[in-house]
Amino acid sequence: MAILLDSAVVILFLITCITGYVMGFFKYAAFMLKSVATLVIAGAVAFTLAGPVYKAVAKDKAVSTIESKIEKIDIISIMEQDLRKKGLPLKVTNDDLRQTVLQDGDVVENMRKMLNNKGINTAVVNKNINDFEDYLDNELFGKILKLTSDSQNGKNSFMNIGLENERKELVKFVKMLIPKDKHSAAVQIEENYVQPFGKMTAGAILFVVTAIIVSAALTIIVKVAGLLSKIKVVSAANSFGGLALGVFKGVAYMLLIAYVLSLIVESSKNQLGKLNTTIIDNTYLFKYFFRIFYK
């Protein structure tokens, strides 16, 4: 993927620079105005319709898919079993653990208070708190991926995109899973974790499709009107001016591509296997454009 991104940079600059040099400054300037108009119209359509299109086409299906994945998940019982293996005292019931997670405030402090209220000695409390923190920080994310996946490694989980491996986010997600109304839980999960990436994907598709249609329409209009054929300036200055515009256009295109990809990476919480910051940082050229937008 890194090689493809760098290759795209080189190829794009070659195309824009050669085209600019051959067409010359004035014709290429007119050509760029058409490109700007195309991008503005496509951007406006994508920004305006991405949300409605996603909701009309994919939202209900996404909620239904999520609901089918989570309807049999009893996350508290699973957490109880895992923590019991680490030495969670028998005094702590399933309901105790449920209330500990559902309570407002820091979940670790809630756990400490609950253990203390059970009359458990300090040494055991401290060990259980350490085990609980380790579970939250190093095991819970993988457990959720496996529970919501079609495979044992969790790679096919819908939560690979959207859910961060961060304690507050994981506890927030667990709270969504706890209620018995799995449909409401699925709606919350879709809104919080799936919808942002879905809207971004819908917007990207709309942008590309609209850009192709508008560009084709404007090209036909320009050719029918014979506007470019009326510009007949031939000189070295005109050619090199076109080359300069080609460089400018190449930079503009790369910035646009980098911006769109940064939004995709951000909306996916940097969880995509084929497009993430690790891959992009391995590029030689593209990373400089990408890092302008993604810090």
C-alpha positions as CSV (number, residue, x, y, z in Angstrom):
1,M,0.0,0.0,0.0
2,A,2.8,2.4,0.8
3,I,4.4,1.8,-2.6
4,L,1.0,2.4,-4.3
5,L,0.6,5.8,-2.5
6,D,4.0,7.0,-3.5
7,S,3.5,5.8,-7.0
8,A,0.3,7.7,-7.1
9,V,2.1,10.9,-6.1
10,V,4.7,10.5,-8.9
11,I,2.2,9.5,-11.6
12,L,-0.2,12.3,-10.7
13,F,2.6,14.9,-10.9
14,L,3.9,13.6,-14.2
15,I,0.4,13.7,-15.7
16,T,-0.4,17.3,-14.5
17,C,3.1,18.7,-15.4
18,I,3.2,17.1,-18.9
19,T,-0.4,18.1,-19.6
20,G,0.3,21.7,-18.4
21,Y,3.5,22.0,-20.5
22,V,1.8,20.7,-23.7
23,M,-1.4,22.7,-23.3
24,G,0.3,25.9,-22.2
25,F,-0.6,28.4,-19.5
26,F,-3.8,29.8,-20.9
27,K,-5.5,26.6,-22.1
28,Y,-4.4,24.8,-18.9
29,A,-5.7,27.7,-16.8
30,A,-9.1,27.3,-18.4
31,F,-8.8,23.5,-17.9
32,M,-8.1,24.1,-14.2
33,L,-11.1,26.4,-13.8
34,K,-13.2,23.4,-15.1
35,S,-11.5,21.2,-12.5
36,V,-12.1,23.7,-9.7
37,A,-15.8,23.9,-10.6
38,T,-16.0,20.1,-10.7
39,L,-14.4,19.7,-7.3
40,V,-16.6,22.4,-5.7
41,I,-19.8,20.9,-7.1
42,A,-18.8,17.4,-6.2
43,G,-17.8,18.5,-2.7
44,A,-21.1,20.3,-2.1
45,V,-23.1,17.3,-3.2
46,A,-21.0,14.9,-1.1
47,F,-21.2,17.1,2.0
48,T,-25.0,17.7,1.6
49,L,-26.1,14.2,0.7
50,A,-23.6,11.8,2.5
51,G,-25.8,11.6,5.7
52,P,-29.2,11.2,4.0
53,V,-27.8,8.6,1.5
54,Y,-26.1,6.6,4.2
55,K,-29.3,6.6,6.3
56,A,-31.5,5.7,3.4
57,V,-29.2,2.9,2.0
58,A,-27.2,1.4,4.9
59,K,-28.4,2.5,8.4
60,D,-31.2,0.0,8.9
61,K,-29.1,-2.8,7.5
62,A,-26.2,-1.8,9.8
63,V,-28.4,-1.8,12.9
64,S,-29.9,-5.1,12.0
65,T,-26.5,-6.7,11.5
66,I,-25.2,-5.3,14.8
67,E,-28.3,-6.5,16.6
68,S,-27.9,-10.0,15.3
69,K,-24.2,-10.0,16.5
70,I,-24.9,-8.8,20.0
71,E,-28.3,-10.4,20.8
72,K,-26.7,-13.4,22.6
73,I,-23.8,-11.5,24.2
74,D,-24.0,-11.3,28.0
75,I,-21.0,-9.1,28.4
76,I,-21.1,-8.9,32.2
77,S,-21.2,-12.7,32.6
78,I,-18.2,-13.0,30.2
79,M,-16.3,-10.4,32.2
80,E,-17.2,-12.2,35.4
81,Q,-15.9,-15.5,34.1
82,D,-12.6,-13.8,32.9
83,L,-12.1,-12.0,36.2
84,R,-13.0,-15.1,38.2
85,K,-10.1,-16.9,36.6
86,K,-7.9,-14.0,37.9
87,G,-9.1,-14.5,41.5
88,L,-12.3,-12.4,41.7
89,P,-13.8,-13.3,45.2
90,L,-16.9,-15.4,45.2
91,K,-18.5,-12.6,47.3
92,V,-18.7,-10.5,44.2
93,T,-21.9,-11.5,42.3
94,N,-22.9,-10.9,38.7
95,D,-25.2,-8.1,39.8
96,D,-22.3,-6.4,41.8
97,L,-20.2,-6.3,38.7
98,R,-23.1,-5.1,36.6
99,Q,-23.7,-2.2,39.0
100,T,-20.0,-1.4,39.2
101,V,-19.8,-0.9,35.4
102,L,-23.1,1.0,35.1
103,Q,-22.3,3.5,37.9
104,D,-21.1,6.9,36.9
105,G,-17.5,7.9,37.6
106,D,-14.3,6.0,37.2
107,V,-15.0,2.2,36.8
108,V,-11.8,1.2,38.7
109,E,-12.7,3.4,41.7
110,N,-16.2,1.9,41.6
111,M,-14.7,-1.5,41.7
112,R,-12.5,-0.6,44.6
113,K,-15.4,0.7,46.6
114,M,-17.5,-2.3,45.8
115,L,-14.8,-4.7,47.0
116,N,-14.2,-2.7,50.1
117,N,-17.9,-2.7,50.9
118,K,-17.8,-6.5,50.6
119,G,-15.4,-6.6,53.6
120,I,-12.5,-8.0,51.5
121,N,-9.1,-7.5,52.9
122,T,-6.8,-4.8,51.5
123,A,-4.2,-7.1,49.9
124,V,-6.9,-9.0,48.0
125,V,-8.6,-5.7,47.0
126,N,-5.3,-4.3,45.6
127,K,-4.6,-7.5,43.6
128,N,-8.1,-7.5,42.1
129,I,-7.8,-3.9,41.2
130,N,-4.5,-4.5,39.4
131,D,-6.0,-7.5,37.6
132,F,-9.1,-5.5,36.7
133,E,-7.0,-2.6,35.2
134,D,-4.9,-5.1,33.3
135,Y,-8.1,-6.7,31.9
136,L,-9.5,-3.4,30.8
137,D,-6.3,-2.2,29.2
138,N,-5.0,-5.4,27.6
139,E,-7.8,-8.0,27.2
140,L,-11.2,-6.4,26.9
141,F,-10.8,-4.9,23.5
142,G,-9.7,-8.3,22.0
143,K,-12.6,-10.0,23.8
144,I,-15.1,-7.6,22.3
145,L,-13.7,-8.1,18.8
146,K,-14.0,-11.9,19.2
147,L,-17.5,-11.6,20.5
148,T,-18.7,-9.5,17.6
149,S,-16.7,-11.4,14.9
150,D,-17.3,-14.3,12.6
151,S,-13.8,-15.5,13.3
152,Q,-11.7,-16.4,16.3
153,N,-9.1,-13.7,15.6
154,G,-11.6,-10.9,15.6
155,K,-10.5,-9.5,12.2
156,N,-14.1,-9.7,10.8
157,S,-15.6,-7.7,13.7
158,F,-17.7,-4.7,12.7
159,M,-16.1,-3.0,15.8
160,N,-12.6,-3.1,14.1
161,I,-13.7,0.2,12.7
162,G,-14.9,2.8,15.2
163,L,-14.1,1.3,18.6
164,E,-10.8,2.5,20.1
165,N,-8.7,0.3,22.4
166,E,-9.0,2.9,25.2
167,R,-10.4,2.3,28.6
168,K,-13.2,4.9,28.6
169,E,-14.4,3.9,25.2
170,L,-14.4,0.2,26.1
171,V,-16.4,0.9,29.3
172,K,-18.8,3.1,27.3
173,F,-19.3,0.2,24.8
174,V,-19.9,-2.3,27.6
175,K,-22.5,-0.1,29.1
176,M,-24.3,-0.1,25.7
177,L,-24.3,-3.9,25.7
178,I,-25.6,-4.4,29.2
179,P,-29.4,-3.5,28.7
180,K,-31.7,-6.4,27.7
181,D,-33.1,-4.3,24.8
182,K,-30.5,-5.3,22.2
183,H,-32.2,-3.2,19.4
184,S,-31.7,0.0,21.4
185,A,-28.1,-1.1,22.1
186,A,-27.6,-1.8,18.3
187,V,-28.9,1.7,17.5
188,Q,-26.5,3.3,20.0
189,I,-23.5,1.3,18.7
190,E,-24.4,2.2,15.0
191,E,-24.7,5.9,15.9
192,N,-21.5,6.0,17.9
193,Y,-19.1,3.7,16.0
194,V,-20.4,2.7,12.6
195,Q,-22.3,5.7,11.3
196,P,-19.3,8.1,11.2
197,F,-17.3,5.8,8.9
198,G,-20.5,5.0,6.9
199,K,-21.1,8.6,6.2
200,M,-17.5,9.1,5.2
201,T,-17.7,6.2,2.8
202,A,-21.0,7.4,1.3
203,G,-19.5,10.9,0.9
204,A,-16.4,9.6,-0.8
205,I,-18.5,7.6,-3.3
206,L,-20.8,10.5,-3.9
207,F,-17.9,12.8,-4.5
208,V,-16.2,10.5,-7.0
209,V,-19.4,9.8,-9.0
210,T,-20.5,13.4,-9.0
211,A,-17.0,14.6,-10.0
212,I,-17.0,12.1,-13.0
213,I,-20.5,13.3,-14.1
214,V,-19.8,17.0,-13.7
215,S,-16.4,16.8,-15.3
216,A,-17.8,15.0,-18.4
217,A,-20.6,17.5,-18.7
218,L,-18.3,20.5,-18.5
219,T,-15.9,19.0,-21.0
220,I,-18.8,18.5,-23.5
221,I,-20.0,22.1,-22.9
222,V,-16.5,23.5,-23.4
223,K,-16.0,21.5,-26.6
224,V,-19.4,22.4,-28.0
225,A,-18.8,26.1,-27.3
226,G,-15.3,25.8,-28.8
227,L,-13.8,27.9,-26.0
228,L,-10.4,26.3,-25.9
229,S,-10.0,26.2,-29.7
230,K,-10.0,30.0,-29.6
231,I,-6.9,30.2,-27.4
232,K,-3.9,29.9,-29.8
233,V,-0.9,31.2,-27.8
234,V,2.3,29.4,-28.6
235,S,5.5,30.4,-26.8
236,A,8.1,29.0,-24.4
237,A,6.8,31.2,-21.7
238,N,3.3,29.9,-22.2
239,S,4.6,26.2,-22.1
240,F,6.6,26.8,-18.9
241,G,3.7,28.7,-17.4
242,G,1.6,25.6,-18.1
243,L,4.2,23.5,-16.5
244,A,4.1,25.7,-13.4
245,L,0.3,25.3,-13.3
246,G,0.8,21.6,-13.6
247,V,2.9,21.5,-10.5
248,F,0.4,23.6,-8.7
249,K,-2.5,21.4,-9.8
250,G,-0.5,18.3,-8.8
251,V,0.0,19.7,-5.3
252,A,-3.7,20.6,-5.0
253,Y,-4.8,17.2,-6.0
254,M,-2.4,15.5,-3.6
255,L,-3.6,17.8,-0.8
256,L,-7.2,16.8,-1.6
257,I,-6.4,13.1,-1.7
258,A,-4.5,13.4,1.6
259,Y,-7.4,15.3,3.2
260,V,-9.9,12.7,2.2
261,L,-7.7,9.8,3.4
262,S,-7.1,11.6,6.7
263,L,-10.8,11.8,7.2
264,I,-11.2,8.1,6.4
265,V,-8.4,7.2,8.9
266,E,-9.9,9.4,11.5
267,S,-13.4,8.2,11.1
268,S,-12.2,4.6,11.3
269,K,-10.2,5.3,14.5
270,N,-7.0,4.3,12.6
271,Q,-8.2,0.7,12.7
272,L,-8.3,-0.1,8.9
273,G,-5.9,-2.9,8.0
274,K,-5.0,-1.5,4.5
275,L,-5.1,2.2,5.4
276,N,-3.6,3.4,8.7
277,T,-0.9,5.8,9.9
278,T,1.7,3.0,10.2
279,I,1.4,2.2,6.5
280,I,1.3,5.9,5.5
281,D,4.3,6.7,7.6
282,N,6.3,4.1,5.6
283,T,5.8,6.1,2.4
284,Y,8.5,8.4,1.1
285,L,6.4,11.1,-0.4
286,F,2.7,10.8,0.5
287,K,3.3,11.1,4.2
288,Y,4.3,14.8,3.9
289,F,0.9,15.6,2.4
290,F,-1.0,13.4,4.8
291,R,0.5,14.7,7.9
292,I,-0.6,18.3,7.1
293,F,-4.1,17.2,8.0
294,Y,-3.6,14.2,10.3
295,K,-1.6,15.0,13.5
